[in-house]
């Protein structure tokens, strides 16, 4: 069953380039409300824990180094059909394939530095959100 919450991160490439406010504005303009948000930086161990599902993949080391290279903004977003609608808003993983007007088409540098993360399922949205936010913060 679909839920009305999803998880996102504004990644180090986008925070470093000064796109945080513009990305948050796009999210709000698309009808999402922000239920929890924090500016933080992952340690390498935090990045490895968050991306543990990819530990055997060849890109794991580069991914975790990148995600711990600068600050991120983690957020819980709410809207009807949140996961699907947010994935449409951010666009394809590879910004070269992202539809015009999507966040990745407008703000991403590359397939690996692609500006934002968006949960790919309701289950992962709950897991990923719980990684960054306590139950009190998610109320």
C-alpha positions, 0 to 999 in steps of 0.5 A: 500500500502506498504511503504519503511520505518519502525520503530525500537527500540533497547531495554534496554536489548540490549543497556545495554548489549552493543549490539547496534553497532552489531545490527546496523551493522546487520541492515545495512548489511541487506540493510536498510539505517538509515534515522533518529536515536537517543539514548534516554530514555523513562520516564514511562509516555512516555512508557505508551503513546507509548504502550497505545494500550496495556493499558488493557493487563496484561503485560502493567505495566511490559512492560512500567517499562522495556521500561523506565528502560534504554536507547533505540535507536529509528530509522527510516529505509528505504528499499523496503518492509521495514516492512516485511523485518525487521520483518524477520531480527529480528525474532520471538518475543520469541527468543526461536522461532526465526530463527537462525541468526536473531537479536532476536535469537542472542541478545535477553534475553527472550520474554519480553527482546527481544532486538528490536522492529519492527513495524508490519504494515506500518501504525504503522511504521508511527505512531511509528516513529512520536512518536520519530521524528519530521517532520523535522527529518523525511524529 
